[in-house]
Amino acid sequence: MENRRVVITGLGTVNPLARDVDGFWAALLAGQSGVRRVARFDASDFASQIGGEVVDWSGVPESVVDKRGSKRFDRFAQFAVAASVEAVADSGVDFDSVDRGRCGVIIGSGIGGLEELEVQHEKMLARGPGRVSPFTVPKLMVNAASGNVGILWGLRGPNSAVATACASASNAIGDAARLIQRGQVELMIAGGAEAALTRLGLASFCALKALSTRNDQPQRASRPFDKHRDGFVLAEGAGVVILEELEHARRRGARIWAELIGYGMTCDATHITAPDAEGKGAAEAMRLALTDAGVRPEQVDYINAHGTSTELNDISETRAIKAVFGDHAYNGLVISSTKSAIGHMLGASGGVEMIATVKAIETGWVSPTLNLDEPAEECDLDYCPLEKRRAEVKVAMSNSLGFGGHNVVLVVKAFEG
């Protein structure tokens, strides 16, 4: 049976640049950075004291969830709910007029409720096990985001969470698309959420020596593909999209942002944190996604790169792109890294980057790779350095490469009826 077509009808985000898609896209194109010194806790004794923080966050608006209810969500789930509310509103779907049993949720997270885990652990040590909150497990579990989003609208279709580190959101989107293609559902809320910018989260990544220590120049710290990069910037937030079966979207007169046409995933199977040096796994995931999409490499106009600003990732991803795209990698293929502006949101990254990819198709603008002043050796492709660029983007790719060797690639195109 031929796969059903999957379209994107709604977008929603909370991230270090903005709490909505329009604000995020405007700031991204303007070359603004959401990276700053950490303000939520005293990070003065950390090697890395900067992050992509969602500032002045007071929880999900009470118009959506009352204050008491919002406090029963860890920060990462609050981000997920808020982004989902925006995406649903953007899509215009009225869940009272569709079959809720044919609508579902997949929201990924690399870590889940880390802040709740820290708070309750400290409480147990200081005051004893009897003082641990009964909401601890419901707040820290990785599926808390997807579960709460499903509850919010009473969606009875498939509901799950993906935990594949930095590939989580893209895996969630790809898996959700598969359910639609196979006729199991009509609509899915999909993406990722993360709130690991906590004391333990920051300390743990510092211990890995994975983070930038450019503490005196936070907005200059995330510099993918640049010779002077010194690590990624830990960030938080959520990115969520609404996926729909084409005819379902048409029946309700939905606006269609783009069509999701390809999904590929592989594992490097070489190291738990380091990518394959030659990018073989990433390259194969790209090939699989292109085959799934029925698209030739030379038809791809834009790649939203994983682009973390780490020495190993940037080179291995560049090698993978060259291996797949050949001469086209140097002739007409534009690449950029959203992480240069917002930092690395771990399991939420792929959701926000899918939004940036869709907006590039919709607006004809490619967002810049900030701080790319001097390309590193071997990083010799067109990464759209420093400033946005006009470009006709009909077919685009979004790469997500995670700890554990997870490689996930999504391909989207401009919608044609």
C-alpha positions in Angstrom: 0.0 0.0 0.0 1.3 3.4 -0.9 2.3 5.6 2.0 -0.1 8.5 2.8 1.4 12.0 2.5 2.4 13.8 5.7 2.2 17.6 6.0 3.2 20.1 8.7 0.3 22.3 9.7 1.4 23.8 13.0 4.6 25.1 14.7 5.4 26.0 18.3 8.5 26.7 20.3 9.9 28.0 23.5 13.7 28.7 23.3 16.4 31.1 24.4 15.5 33.6 21.6 11.8 33.8 22.1 8.7 32.0 23.4 6.9 31.8 20.0 7.7 31.0 16.4 7.4 34.5 15.0 9.7 36.0 17.6 12.2 33.2 17.3 12.4 33.5 13.5 12.7 37.3 13.5 15.5 37.1 16.1 17.2 34.3 14.2 17.3 36.1 10.9 18.4 39.3 12.7 21.5 37.5 13.9 20.7 37.7 17.6 22.0 35.3 20.1 20.1 33.8 23.0 23.3 32.7 24.8 24.1 34.6 28.1 25.6 34.0 31.5 23.5 31.6 33.5 21.1 33.5 35.8 18.9 30.7 37.4 21.7 29.6 39.8 25.2 30.7 40.8 27.5 29.2 38.1 30.6 31.2 39.2 32.5 28.0 40.2 31.7 26.1 37.0 34.2 25.9 34.1 31.4 26.9 31.7 29.2 29.7 33.2 27.0 30.4 30.1 23.9 28.8 28.5 21.0 29.2 26.2 18.5 30.0 29.0 14.8 30.7 28.8 14.7 33.8 30.9 11.8 35.0 33.1 9.9 31.8 32.8 7.0 31.5 35.2 5.5 28.3 33.9 2.7 27.5 31.5 0.2 30.4 31.3 -2.8 29.9 33.6 -5.1 30.2 30.7 -3.8 26.7 29.7 -3.0 25.1 33.0 -3.8 26.6 36.4 -0.9 27.6 38.6 -1.2 24.6 40.8 -1.2 22.2 37.8 1.8 23.9 36.2 3.8 23.3 39.3 3.2 19.6 38.9 5.2 19.7 35.7 9.0 19.8 35.6 10.4 22.7 33.6 11.0 20.5 30.5 7.3 19.4 30.5 6.2 23.0 30.9 8.2 24.0 27.8 6.6 21.0 25.9 3.1 22.0 26.9 3.6 25.7 26.0 5.1 24.8 22.6 2.3 22.3 21.9 -0.3 24.9 22.7 1.2 27.3 20.2 1.5 24.6 17.6 -2.1 23.5 18.0 -3.3 27.1 17.8 -1.2 27.6 14.7 -2.7 24.6 13.0 -6.2 25.7 13.7 -7.3 22.2 14.7 -10.4 21.9 16.8 -10.1 18.6 18.6 -13.9 18.5 19.3 -14.4 18.1 15.5 -11.9 15.3 14.9 -11.5 11.8 16.1 -9.3 12.1 19.2 -8.7 8.3 19.0 -6.9 9.0 15.7 -4.7 11.8 17.2 -1.5 11.2 19.2 1.7 12.6 20.7 5.3 11.8 20.5 7.6 14.2 22.4 11.2 13.3 23.0 13.7 14.4 25.6 17.3 13.4 26.1 17.2 13.7 29.9 13.7 14.5 31.1 13.0 16.1 34.5 16.5 16.6 35.8 15.7 19.6 37.9 13.0 17.7 39.8 15.5 14.9 40.4 18.0 17.3 41.8 15.5 19.1 44.1 14.1 15.9 45.5 17.4 14.3 46.0 18.6 17.3 48.0 15.4 17.3 50.0 15.8 13.6 50.9 19.4 14.1 52.0 18.5 17.1 54.1 15.1 16.1 55.6 14.8 12.3 55.0 12.9 10.1 52.6 9.5 10.9 54.0 9.8 14.4 52.7 10.2 13.5 49.0 7.3 14.7 46.9 4.7 12.2 45.6 5.0 14.1 42.3 8.7 13.2 41.9 8.3 10.3 39.4 5.4 11.9 37.4 7.6 15.0 37.0 11.0 13.5 36.2 10.0 10.7 33.8 10.9 11.3 30.2 7.3 10.6 29.0 5.9 13.3 31.3 5.9 15.8 28.4 4.0 13.6 25.9 1.7 12.3 28.6 0.6 15.7 29.8 0.2 17.0 26.3 -2.1 14.1 25.5 -4.1 14.7 28.6 -4.5 18.4 27.9 -6.6 17.6 24.8 -7.8 14.1 25.6 -5.9 12.5 22.7 -6.3 8.8 22.8 -4.1 7.7 19.9 -0.5 6.6 20.2 1.4 8.4 22.9 5.1 7.8 23.6 8.5 9.5 24.3 11.8 9.1 22.5 15.1 9.3 24.3 17.9 9.3 21.8 20.0 12.1 23.3 20.4 15.0 20.8 18.4 13.1 18.1 15.3 12.7 20.3 13.0 15.4 18.7 13.9 14.4 15.2 13.2 10.7 16.0 9.9 11.7 17.5 8.9 13.6 14.4 10.0 10.8 12.1 8.3 8.1 14.1 5.1 10.2 14.2 5.2 10.6 10.5 5.5 6.8 10.0 2.3 6.3 12.0 0.5 8.7 9.7 1.9 7.2 6.6 0.7 3.8 7.6 -2.8 4.9 8.3 -2.8 4.4 12.1 -3.5 8.0 12.9 -4.6 11.2 11.2 -2.7 13.8 13.3 0.3 13.8 15.6 1.8 16.4 17.9 5.6 15.7 17.7 8.9 17.2 18.8 11.2 17.5 21.8 11.7 19.3 25.1 14.7 19.7 27.4 15.6 21.6 30.6 19.0 20.2 31.5 20.5 23.6 32.2 20.6 22.9 35.9 23.6 22.6 38.3 24.0 18.9 37.8 23.4 19.1 34.1 25.9 21.9 33.6 28.4 20.2 35.9 28.1 16.9 34.1 28.8 18.4 30.6 31.6 20.4 32.1 33.1 17.1 33.4 33.0 15.8 29.8 34.9 18.9 28.7 32.3 19.3 26.0 31.2 22.9 26.7 32.6 26.2 25.6 34.3 28.2 28.4 34.1 31.5 26.5 32.5 32.9 29.6 33.4 36.6 29.0 31.8 36.5 25.5 28.7 34.4 25.8 27.2 35.5 22.6 30.4 34.6 20.8 30.7 31.2 22.4 28.6 29.0 20.0 30.6 29.0 16.8 29.9 26.0 14.6 32.5 25.2 11.9 34.8 28.0 13.2 38.5 27.4 13.7 38.3 28.9 17.2 35.3 26.9 18.5 35.9 25.3 21.9 32.7 23.4 22.7 29.0 23.6 22.6 26.7 25.8 24.7 24.1 24.0 26.9 20.6 25.3 26.2 16.9 24.5 27.0 13.5 24.8 25.5 11.1 23.0 23.2 10.2 22.7 19.6 6.9 21.0 18.5 5.2 20.5 15.1 1.8 19.3 14.1 1.9 16.5 11.5 -1.2 15.6 9.6 -2.3 13.2 6.9 -2.8 15.4 3.8 -6.5 14.6 3.1 -7.3 15.2 6.8 -5.6 18.6 6.7 -7.5 19.4 3.4 -10.9 18.5 4.8 -10.6 21.0 7.6 -9.1 23.7 5.4 -5.7 23.8 7.2 -2.8 25.9 6.1 0.1 23.7 5.1 3.6 24.9 5.9 5.5 22.1 4.2 5.5 18.4 3.5 7.6 15.8 5.4 8.9 13.4 2.8 12.0 11.6 4.2 13.2 10.0 7.4 16.5 8.1 7.9 18.2 6.8 11.0 21.4 4.9 11.8 23.8 4.3 14.6 27.6 4.8 14.5 28.1 1.9 16.9 31.6 3.2 17.7 31.5 5.3 20.8 29.0 6.5 23.4 29.8 10.2 23.0 32.2 10.7 20.1 30.8 10.6 16.5 32.4 8.4 13.9 35.3 10.4 12.7 34.4 10.0 9.0 30.7 10.6 9.6 29.8 7.2 8.0 26.7 6.7 10.1 25.5 10.3 9.5 26.1 9.9 5.8 24.1 6.7 5.6 21.2 8.3 7.5 21.2 11.1 4.9 21.2 8.6 2.1 18.4 6.7 3.7 16.3 9.9 4.1 16.9 10.9 0.5 15.9 7.5 -0.7 12.8 7.5 1.5 12.0 11.0 0.1 12.6 10.0 -3.5 15.0 12.9 -3.9 18.4 13.1 -5.5 21.2 14.8 -3.6 21.4 17.6 -6.1 17.8 18.5 -5.5 18.5 19.5 -1.9 18.8 23.3 -1.5 19.5 23.6 2.2 20.7 21.6 5.2 20.0 22.7 8.7 23.1 21.1 10.2 23.5 19.5 13.6 26.4 21.9 13.9 27.2 21.8 17.6 30.4 23.9 17.7 32.5 20.9 18.9 35.7 19.9 17.1 34.6 16.3 16.4 31.0 16.9 15.3 31.6 19.8 12.9 34.3 17.9 11.0 32.6 14.6 10.9 29.3 16.1 9.8 31.1 18.1 7.1 32.8 14.9 5.9 29.4 13.2 5.8 27.8 15.9 3.8 30.7 15.8 1.3 30.4 12.0 1.0 26.7 12.2 0.2 26.4 15.3 -1.9 29.7 15.2 -3.8 30.2 18.2 -6.1 26.8 19.6 -5.1 28.2 20.2 -1.6 30.3 22.9 -3.1 27.9 24.2 -5.7 24.5 25.5 -4.6 24.0 23.7 -1.3 23.5 26.1 1.6 24.1 24.9 5.2 23.6 26.7 8.5 23.5 25.9 12.2 20.7 27.2 14.4 22.8 26.2 17.4 25.0 29.2 16.7 22.2 31.4 18.0 20.5 29.4 20.7 23.0 26.8 21.9 22.4 23.1 22.0 19.0 22.2 23.4 19.9 18.5 23.4 16.7 16.4 23.0 14.7 19.5 21.9 17.1 20.6 19.2 15.6 18.7 16.3 12.2 20.2 17.0 13.4 23.8 16.9 15.6 23.1 13.9 12.7 21.6 12.0 10.9 24.9 12.6 13.8 26.8 11.3 14.0 24.5 8.3 10.3 24.9 7.5 10.5 28.7 7.9 13.4 28.7 5.4 11.1 27.0 2.9 8.2 29.3 3.6 10.1 32.7 3.7 12.9 32.2 1.2 15.5 33.2 3.9 18.3 31.0 5.3 19.2 31.9 8.8 22.9 32.6 9.4 25.6 30.6 11.2 26.8 33.1 13.8 30.4 33.6 14.8 31.8 31.8 11.8 34.7 34.2 11.4 37.4 31.8 10.2 36.4 28.4 9.0 38.2 25.4 10.5 40.4 23.2 8.4 38.2 20.8 6.3 35.1 23.0 7.1 35.1 24.5 3.6 31.4 24.4 2.6 28.9 27.2 2.4 27.6 27.5 6.0 25.9 30.8 5.4 28.3 32.7 7.7 27.3 35.7 9.9 24.3 37.0 7.9 21.0 35.7 6.6 20.7 35.0 2.9 17.9 35.0 0.3 17.6 31.5 -1.2 14.8 29.6 -3.0 14.5 26.5 -0.8 12.2 23.9 -2.3 13.8 20.8 -0.6 15.6 20.9 2.7 17.2 18.5 5.2 17.6 18.6 8.9 20.3 16.6 10.7 20.3 15.5 14.3 23.3 13.5 15.7 23.2 12.3 19.3 25.3 10.7 22.0 25.0 7.0 21.7 25.8 7.3 18.0 22.3 8.1 17.0 21.9 9.7 13.6 18.5 11.0 12.4 17.8 12.9 9.2 14.5 14.4 8.1 13.7 15.8 4.6 11.0 18.3 3.9 9.9 20.1 0.8 7.7 23.0 -0.2 4.1 21.8 -0.4 2.7 21.2 -3.8 -1.0 20.2 -3.9 
